[in-house]
Amino acid sequence: MKARIRFTEQLRGTLNPPSSKNYTTRYLLVAALADGESVVHYPAQSQDADALLRCLVDLGAGICEEIDDSGGR
């Protein structure tokens, strides 16, 4: 799917698109390979992502999960 977004003066705000299981696992892999600390915002919750996180921990990666339970408010 391709989306074209054109500028308009009428819309304002911030958009947080839904998380993607496929992108989340890619972000986690890239973060694990990067130097220093990485932050993945709004990761998708899935069995695949959970399994990958367990593998990364087993390989020595330090993982710190912060849960945002504000409900978007």
Phi and psi in radians as a Rosetta constraint file:
Dihedral C 1 N 2 CA 2 C 2 CIRCULARHARMONIC -2.017 0.35
Dihedral N 2 CA 2 C 2 N 3 CIRCULARHARMONIC 2.422 0.35
Dihedral C 2 N 3 CA 3 C 3 CIRCULARHARMONIC -2.157 0.35
Dihedral N 3 CA 3 C 3 N 4 CIRCULARHARMONIC 2.311 0.35
Dihedral C 3 N 4 CA 4 C 4 CIRCULARHARMONIC -1.872 0.35
Dihedral N 4 CA 4 C 4 N 5 CIRCULARHARMONIC 2.219 0.35
Dihedral C 4 N 5 CA 5 C 5 CIRCULARHARMONIC -2.059 0.35
Dihedral N 5 CA 5 C 5 N 6 CIRCULARHARMONIC 2.133 0.35
Dihedral C 5 N 6 CA 6 C 6 CIRCULARHARMONIC -1.848 0.35
Dihedral N 6 CA 6 C 6 N 7 CIRCULARHARMONIC 2.530 0.35
Dihedral C 6 N 7 CA 7 C 7 CIRCULARHARMONIC -1.127 0.35
Dihedral N 7 CA 7 C 7 N 8 CIRCULARHARMONIC 2.443 0.35
Dihedral C 7 N 8 CA 8 C 8 CIRCULARHARMONIC -2.529 0.35
Dihedral N 8 CA 8 C 8 N 9 CIRCULARHARMONIC 2.560 0.35
Dihedral C 8 N 9 CA 9 C 9 CIRCULARHARMONIC -1.351 0.35
Dihedral N 9 CA 9 C 9 N 10 CIRCULARHARMONIC -0.257 0.35
Dihedral C 9 N 10 CA 10 C 10 CIRCULARHARMONIC -1.457 0.35
Dihedral N 10 CA 10 C 10 N 11 CIRCULARHARMONIC -0.365 0.35
Dihedral C 10 N 11 CA 11 C 11 CIRCULARHARMONIC -1.826 0.35
Dihedral N 11 CA 11 C 11 N 12 CIRCULARHARMONIC 2.436 0.35
Dihedral C 11 N 12 CA 12 C 12 CIRCULARHARMONIC -2.473 0.35
Dihedral N 12 CA 12 C 12 N 13 CIRCULARHARMONIC 2.630 0.35
Dihedral C 12 N 13 CA 13 C 13 CIRCULARHARMONIC 2.311 0.35
Dihedral N 13 CA 13 C 13 N 14 CIRCULARHARMONIC -2.998 0.35
Dihedral C 13 N 14 CA 14 C 14 CIRCULARHARMONIC -2.103 0.35
Dihedral N 14 CA 14 C 14 N 15 CIRCULARHARMONIC 2.462 0.35
Dihedral C 14 N 15 CA 15 C 15 CIRCULARHARMONIC -2.087 0.35
Dihedral N 15 CA 15 C 15 N 16 CIRCULARHARMONIC 2.256 0.35
Dihedral C 15 N 16 CA 16 C 16 CIRCULARHARMONIC -2.017 0.35
Dihedral N 16 CA 16 C 16 N 17 CIRCULARHARMONIC 1.703 0.35
Dihedral C 16 N 17 CA 17 C 17 CIRCULARHARMONIC -1.137 0.35
Dihedral N 17 CA 17 C 17 N 18 CIRCULARHARMONIC 2.758 0.35
Dihedral C 17 N 18 CA 18 C 18 CIRCULARHARMONIC -1.024 0.35
Dihedral N 18 CA 18 C 18 N 19 CIRCULARHARMONIC 2.568 0.35
Dihedral C 18 N 19 CA 19 C 19 CIRCULARHARMONIC -1.189 0.35
Dihedral N 19 CA 19 C 19 N 20 CIRCULARHARMONIC 2.682 0.35
Dihedral C 19 N 20 CA 20 C 20 CIRCULARHARMONIC -2.063 0.35
Dihedral N 20 CA 20 C 20 N 21 CIRCULARHARMONIC 2.244 0.35
Dihedral C 20 N 21 CA 21 C 21 CIRCULARHARMONIC -1.033 0.35
Dihedral N 21 CA 21 C 21 N 22 CIRCULARHARMONIC -0.783 0.35
Dihedral C 21 N 22 CA 22 C 22 CIRCULARHARMONIC -1.136 0.35
Dihedral N 22 CA 22 C 22 N 23 CIRCULARHARMONIC -0.767 0.35
Dihedral C 22 N 23 CA 23 C 23 CIRCULARHARMONIC -1.183 0.35
Dihedral N 23 CA 23 C 23 N 24 CIRCULARHARMONIC -0.652 0.35
Dihedral C 23 N 24 CA 24 C 24 CIRCULARHARMONIC -1.038 0.35
Dihedral N 24 CA 24 C 24 N 25 CIRCULARHARMONIC -0.800 0.35
Dihedral C 24 N 25 CA 25 C 25 CIRCULARHARMONIC -1.140 0.35
Dihedral N 25 CA 25 C 25 N 26 CIRCULARHARMONIC -0.630 0.35
Dihedral C 25 N 26 CA 26 C 26 CIRCULARHARMONIC -1.153 0.35
Dihedral N 26 CA 26 C 26 N 27 CIRCULARHARMONIC -0.768 0.35
Dihedral C 26 N 27 CA 27 C 27 CIRCULARHARMONIC -1.057 0.35
Dihedral N 27 CA 27 C 27 N 28 CIRCULARHARMONIC -0.728 0.35
Dihedral C 27 N 28 CA 28 C 28 CIRCULARHARMONIC -1.120 0.35
Dihedral N 28 CA 28 C 28 N 29 CIRCULARHARMONIC -0.726 0.35
Dihedral C 28 N 29 CA 29 C 29 CIRCULARHARMONIC -1.125 0.35
Dihedral N 29 CA 29 C 29 N 30 CIRCULARHARMONIC -0.789 0.35
Dihedral C 29 N 30 CA 30 C 30 CIRCULARHARMONIC -1.121 0.35
Dihedral N 30 CA 30 C 30 N 31 CIRCULARHARMONIC -0.720 0.35
Dihedral C 30 N 31 CA 31 C 31 CIRCULARHARMONIC -1.083 0.35
Dihedral N 31 CA 31 C 31 N 32 CIRCULARHARMONIC -0.679 0.35
Dihedral C 31 N 32 CA 32 C 32 CIRCULARHARMONIC -1.177 0.35
Dihedral N 32 CA 32 C 32 N 33 CIRCULARHARMONIC -0.536 0.35
Dihedral C 32 N 33 CA 33 C 33 CIRCULARHARMONIC -1.494 0.35
Dihedral N 33 CA 33 C 33 N 34 CIRCULARHARMONIC -0.300 0.35
Dihedral C 33 N 34 CA 34 C 34 CIRCULARHARMONIC -1.336 0.35
Dihedral N 34 CA 34 C 34 N 35 CIRCULARHARMONIC 2.678 0.35
Dihedral C 34 N 35 CA 35 C 35 CIRCULARHARMONIC -1.334 0.35
Dihedral N 35 CA 35 C 35 N 36 CIRCULARHARMONIC 2.523 0.35
Dihedral C 35 N 36 CA 36 C 36 CIRCULARHARMONIC 1.391 0.35
Dihedral N 36 CA 36 C 36 N 37 CIRCULARHARMONIC -2.820 0.35
Dihedral C 36 N 37 CA 37 C 37 CIRCULARHARMONIC -1.653 0.35
Dihedral N 37 CA 37 C 37 N 38 CIRCULARHARMONIC 2.430 0.35
Dihedral C 37 N 38 CA 38 C 38 CIRCULARHARMONIC -2.147 0.35
Dihedral N 38 CA 38 C 38 N 39 CIRCULARHARMONIC 2.630 0.35
Dihedral C 38 N 39 CA 39 C 39 CIRCULARHARMONIC -2.171 0.35
Dihedral N 39 CA 39 C 39 N 40 CIRCULARHARMONIC 2.239 0.35
Dihedral C 39 N 40 CA 40 C 40 CIRCULARHARMONIC -1.901 0.35
Dihedral N 40 CA 40 C 40 N 41 CIRCULARHARMONIC 1.977 0.35
Dihedral C 40 N 41 CA 41 C 41 CIRCULARHARMONIC -1.521 0.35
Dihedral N 41 CA 41 C 41 N 42 CIRCULARHARMONIC 2.397 0.35
Dihedral C 41 N 42 CA 42 C 42 CIRCULARHARMONIC 0.916 0.35
Dihedral N 42 CA 42 C 42 N 43 CIRCULARHARMONIC 0.949 0.35
Dihedral C 42 N 43 CA 43 C 43 CIRCULARHARMONIC -1.196 0.35
Dihedral N 43 CA 43 C 43 N 44 CIRCULARHARMONIC 2.580 0.35
Dihedral C 43 N 44 CA 44 C 44 CIRCULARHARMONIC -1.247 0.35
Dihedral N 44 CA 44 C 44 N 45 CIRCULARHARMONIC 2.483 0.35
Dihedral C 44 N 45 CA 45 C 45 CIRCULARHARMONIC -1.604 0.35
Dihedral N 45 CA 45 C 45 N 46 CIRCULARHARMONIC 2.055 0.35
Dihedral C 45 N 46 CA 46 C 46 CIRCULARHARMONIC -2.720 0.35
Dihedral N 46 CA 46 C 46 N 47 CIRCULARHARMONIC 2.857 0.35
Dihedral C 46 N 47 CA 47 C 47 CIRCULARHARMONIC -1.115 0.35
Dihedral N 47 CA 47 C 47 N 48 CIRCULARHARMONIC -0.636 0.35
Dihedral C 47 N 48 CA 48 C 48 CIRCULARHARMONIC -1.100 0.35
Dihedral N 48 CA 48 C 48 N 49 CIRCULARHARMONIC -0.819 0.35
Dihedral C 48 N 49 CA 49 C 49 CIRCULARHARMONIC -1.128 0.35
Dihedral N 49 CA 49 C 49 N 50 CIRCULARHARMONIC -0.724 0.35
Dihedral C 49 N 50 CA 50 C 50 CIRCULARHARMONIC -1.084 0.35
Dihedral N 50 CA 50 C 50 N 51 CIRCULARHARMONIC -0.741 0.35
Dihedral C 50 N 51 CA 51 C 51 CIRCULARHARMONIC -1.128 0.35
Dihedral N 51 CA 51 C 51 N 52 CIRCULARHARMONIC -0.731 0.35
Dihedral C 51 N 52 CA 52 C 52 CIRCULARHARMONIC -1.137 0.35
Dihedral N 52 CA 52 C 52 N 53 CIRCULARHARMONIC -0.716 0.35
Dihedral C 52 N 53 CA 53 C 53 CIRCULARHARMONIC -1.043 0.35
Dihedral N 53 CA 53 C 53 N 54 CIRCULARHARMONIC -0.743 0.35
Dihedral C 53 N 54 CA 54 C 54 CIRCULARHARMONIC -1.087 0.35
Dihedral N 54 CA 54 C 54 N 55 CIRCULARHARMONIC -0.721 0.35
Dihedral C 54 N 55 CA 55 C 55 CIRCULARHARMONIC -1.112 0.35
Dihedral N 55 CA 55 C 55 N 56 CIRCULARHARMONIC -0.748 0.35
Dihedral C 55 N 56 CA 56 C 56 CIRCULARHARMONIC -1.110 0.35
Dihedral N 56 CA 56 C 56 N 57 CIRCULARHARMONIC -0.696 0.35
Dihedral C 56 N 57 CA 57 C 57 CIRCULARHARMONIC -1.119 0.35
Dihedral N 57 CA 57 C 57 N 58 CIRCULARHARMONIC -0.759 0.35
Dihedral C 57 N 58 CA 58 C 58 CIRCULARHARMONIC -1.068 0.35
Dihedral N 58 CA 58 C 58 N 59 CIRCULARHARMONIC -0.512 0.35
Dihedral C 58 N 59 CA 59 C 59 CIRCULARHARMONIC -1.497 0.35
Dihedral N 59 CA 59 C 59 N 60 CIRCULARHARMONIC -0.043 0.35
Dihedral C 59 N 60 CA 60 C 60 CIRCULARHARMONIC 1.896 0.35
Dihedral N 60 CA 60 C 60 N 61 CIRCULARHARMONIC 0.035 0.35
Dihedral C 60 N 61 CA 61 C 61 CIRCULARHARMONIC -1.278 0.35
Dihedral N 61 CA 61 C 61 N 62 CIRCULARHARMONIC 2.461 0.35
Dihedral C 61 N 62 CA 62 C 62 CIRCULARHARMONIC -1.582 0.35
Dihedral N 62 CA 62 C 62 N 63 CIRCULARHARMONIC 2.130 0.35
Dihedral C 62 N 63 CA 63 C 63 CIRCULARHARMONIC -2.051 0.35
Dihedral N 63 CA 63 C 63 N 64 CIRCULARHARMONIC 2.285 0.35
Dihedral C 63 N 64 CA 64 C 64 CIRCULARHARMONIC -2.215 0.35
Dihedral N 64 CA 64 C 64 N 65 CIRCULARHARMONIC 1.936 0.35
Dihedral C 64 N 65 CA 65 C 65 CIRCULARHARMONIC -1.692 0.35
Dihedral N 65 CA 65 C 65 N 66 CIRCULARHARMONIC 2.225 0.35
Dihedral C 65 N 66 CA 66 C 66 CIRCULARHARMONIC -1.972 0.35
Dihedral N 66 CA 66 C 66 N 67 CIRCULARHARMONIC 2.166 0.35
Dihedral C 66 N 67 CA 67 C 67 CIRCULARHARMONIC -1.658 0.35
Dihedral N 67 CA 67 C 67 N 68 CIRCULARHARMONIC 2.172 0.35
Dihedral C 67 N 68 CA 68 C 68 CIRCULARHARMONIC -1.690 0.35
Dihedral N 68 CA 68 C 68 N 69 CIRCULARHARMONIC 1.778 0.35
Dihedral C 68 N 69 CA 69 C 69 CIRCULARHARMONIC -1.815 0.35
Dihedral N 69 CA 69 C 69 N 70 CIRCULARHARMONIC 0.493 0.35
Dihedral C 69 N 70 CA 70 C 70 CIRCULARHARMONIC -1.306 0.35
Dihedral N 70 CA 70 C 70 N 71 CIRCULARHARMONIC -0.219 0.35
Dihedral C 70 N 71 CA 71 C 71 CIRCULARHARMONIC 1.192 0.35
Dihedral N 71 CA 71 C 71 N 72 CIRCULARHARMONIC 0.350 0.35
Dihedral C 71 N 72 CA 72 C 72 CIRCULARHARMONIC 1.388 0.35
Dihedral N 72 CA 72 C 72 N 73 CIRCULARHARMONIC 0.246 0.35
